[in-house]
Amino acid sequence: MAQEPVSQRIRARIQARDQRFHANDNISAFIEPGELEALTREVCQKMQAVLESLVIDTEHDHNTRETARRVAKMYVTEVFKGRYLPLPRVTEFPNAEHLNELMIMGPVTVRSACSHHFCPIMGRLWMGVMPNKDSDLIGLSKYSRIADWIMSRPQIQEEAIIQLADLIVSMVKPDGLAVVMEADHFCMHWRGVKDNASKMTNSVMRGVFLENGALRREFLSLISLKAD
């Protein structure tokens, strides 16, 4: 009797808990030790079938002989790792000095993939945090790690920065948070309209950044200087 594919076992666990598993969801809680390696092998087998359906002679073409394995490893352990791996460890520490001034992180280089065509999204983002005396602060580099974890999934830009903002707010508990992202979308550069000049910029404002227009303008002015 053939063994059940590992993807079906993972899917069954998720469905048993009535949880969502969209392209931009993290499903690491449902993956058991050793299953990522098995999932990579399964994806490799299916990617090989895709190459065969594209009528590519991987047996005699030395350039594509290992392509299925390379693509499978890339998806599971690199470009989509934010789906399969848990949040990187982030140490939080109390705001002992009662810092309450605007802090800006960025530009942070981000890489993602469009969930419509799996084409790259390459860009940068800025985060503005207004802490209070009860905030839990995190190290500067941790903002980049959190952003990379969120972005390493197939998704659309608009939803990605909302996920990022929600996570930062839940961890830091600031008075306000601002996130701005600017990115190139290769689903426009490489296919479709093939427009190499277009970028997408969007923002999420929370707390005092929504309520205080002067603070919002200060943040946007400062990141404009950093972008030059």
Secondary structure, DSSP 8 states (H G I E B T S, - for coil): -----HHHHHHHHHHHTT----TTS--GGG--TTHHHHHHHHHHHHHHHHHHHTT--TTT-TTTTTHHHHHHHHIIIIITHHHHS------EEE-TT---S-EEEEEEEEEEEETTT--EEEEEEEEEEE--TT-EEE-HHHHHHHHHHHHSSEE-HHHHHHHHHHHHHHHH--SEEEEEEEEEEHHHHSSTT--SS--EEEEEEEEHHHH-HHHHHHHHHHHHHHH-
